[in-house]
Amino acid sequence: MNYLSTRGKTDPMSFMDAGLTGLAPDGGLLIPESLPDLSGDLDRLATLSYADLAFEVFSHFATDIPSEDLRGLVDRAYSTFRHPDTAPVVQVEDRYILELFHGPTLAFKDMAMQFLSQFFEYALEKRDQHLNILGSTSGDTGSAAIHGVRGKSRINIFMMHPKGRTSPVQALQMTSVLDANVYNLEIDGTFDDCQAIMKALFADVPFKEQYLLGAVNSVNWVRVMAQIVYYLYSGLKVMKDTGADQVQFSVPTGNFGNILAGYYAMKMGLPVSRFMLATNENDILARFFNTGIYESGSVAKTISPSMDIQVASNFERYLFALLDGDAARVREVMDTFAATGRVDLSDRLKHEAMKLFASASADTAKTLKAIKETNARADYLMDPHTAVGVVVGDELRNGDPLICLSTAHPAKFTDAIVDAIGEEPHHPVLDALKGAETRCEKLPADQEAVRDYLVQKLGG
Ligand SMILES: *Cc1c(COP(=O)(O)O)cnc(C)c1O
């Protein structure tokens, strides 16, 4: 299987190259040249364990990794999960909740990051290369990446987080990892400052090449691919248990990476009647799916911080599909958006998306109310991201079985849970972190300071 850029100006590349490259050299996102058709095999796939299903799905995409090797990567990636089903589906009242938070950092980013880090280690070994990951995080991505690559040879990770702006638990999940290849950088500034520093250092191509800098952000194809599995896994399970011939999903959305994987699962043959795209007050995507106009605003801080984004980095892959694979049009649209902050795609959207995608946003009051009421009625405690998906799912659902994606464990978001139910949530993994030894470098929000730090640690 070869990978192409959504902007059409990059030569086709292999899976290993696509995974190591991240963003395509022409600025686009990498996509497989075709999607496998699994529609004739769904009954058998419905009987597989999570790891077996992941292995089968990945086999179609990672055609340059020998089967035995791929099997090993999959087994190691998913052996770190605390639940025997990896991603269990539980019934809560009249809907199904797909729990994606049983990995090391208790958020759904682990579903992909655990596999991505196995892949990195493998590909670097094969090619006798090293990689220095530079990232910036407002919370979940950073800790999932750190826990993925901790202790791996050939990889160092430098993760910036804004001082005092992640939740205390999220900061501790990162800074308590003491492996020698992990460097936490607390930046005296905002998340945007961290992003700007990262972009500036990546834009300095000689520096990036000399210091072998790489990224782990959600545009990496390997992450999207890994997320396809749990849509198939939960969808087939629920269809089998209920006898329904299709399902629908509600997905709390930020960068569009999660729901995009569901869209690919559908294109590969999973019968899905509707995707509900749920946002918090940061509703650029909800506005797009309701009006066809993609227009950024300013980011508002909410109780579901992992969805506090305005420009969804994975949206370009969906755009490519919406524009029938016309890379020249994708370039035009992305250029217009970069120049003006607005594009109107209402003509295109009418034919497919308005039927398949339904979208709404849930504000803080509705989200807290859903957490409180579901806890009282069903004795099930949801994190605020999950609750946004449940509110919107209940609002926009049709008659098919509804699967709501649960993207984090509630104990990661103590303040919101206390506001909702008046009690502190707990998880043994997080309780064990209290008082843990930590390591973290404090740096000013200045790209020269971060650059000097990298040079000093990496030598040369
Ligand atoms: C990252 C994240 C999301 C948003 O996922 P996207 O792929 O960016 O749409 C939702 N909930 C939680 C808890 C997350 O960490």
The ligand as an SDF file (V2000), in Angstrom:
LIG
                    3D

 15 15  0  0  0  0  0  0  0  0999 V2000
   -7.8020   14.4110   22.1840 C   0  0  0  0  0  0  0  0  0  0  0  0
   -9.0730   14.2280   22.9330 C   0  0  0  0  0  0  0  0  0  0  0  0
  -10.3280   14.4550   22.3190 C   0  0  0  0  0  0  0  0  0  0  0  0
  -10.4680   14.9780   20.9030 C   0  0  0  0  0  0  0  0  0  0  0  0
  -10.0700   14.0300   19.9230 O   0  0  0  0  0  0  0  0  0  0  0  0
   -9.7480   14.5290   18.4350 P   0  0  0  0  0  0  0  0  0  0  0  0
   -9.1330   13.3420   17.7620 O   0  0  0  0  0  0  0  0  0  0  0  0
   -8.7810   15.6580   18.5730 O   0  0  0  0  0  0  0  0  0  0  0  0
  -11.0270   14.9400   17.7920 O   0  0  0  0  0  0  0  0  0  0  0  0
  -11.4720   14.2150   23.0720 C   0  0  0  0  0  0  0  0  0  0  0  0
  -11.3940   13.8080   24.3590 N   0  0  0  0  0  0  0  0  0  0  0  0
  -10.2130   13.5960   24.9790 C   0  0  0  0  0  0  0  0  0  0  0  0
  -10.2050   13.1880   26.4120 C   0  0  0  0  0  0  0  0  0  0  0  0
   -9.0090   13.7910   24.2910 C   0  0  0  0  0  0  0  0  0  0  0  0
   -7.8350   13.5800   24.9170 O   0  0  0  0  0  0  0  0  0  0  0  0
  1  2  1  0
  2  3  1  0
  2 14  2  0
  3  4  1  0
  3 10  2  0
  4  5  1  0
  5  6  1  0
  6  7  2  0
  6  8  1  0
  6  9  1  0
 10 11  1  0
 11 12  2  0
 12 13  1  0
 12 14  1  0
 14 15  1  0
M  END
$$$$
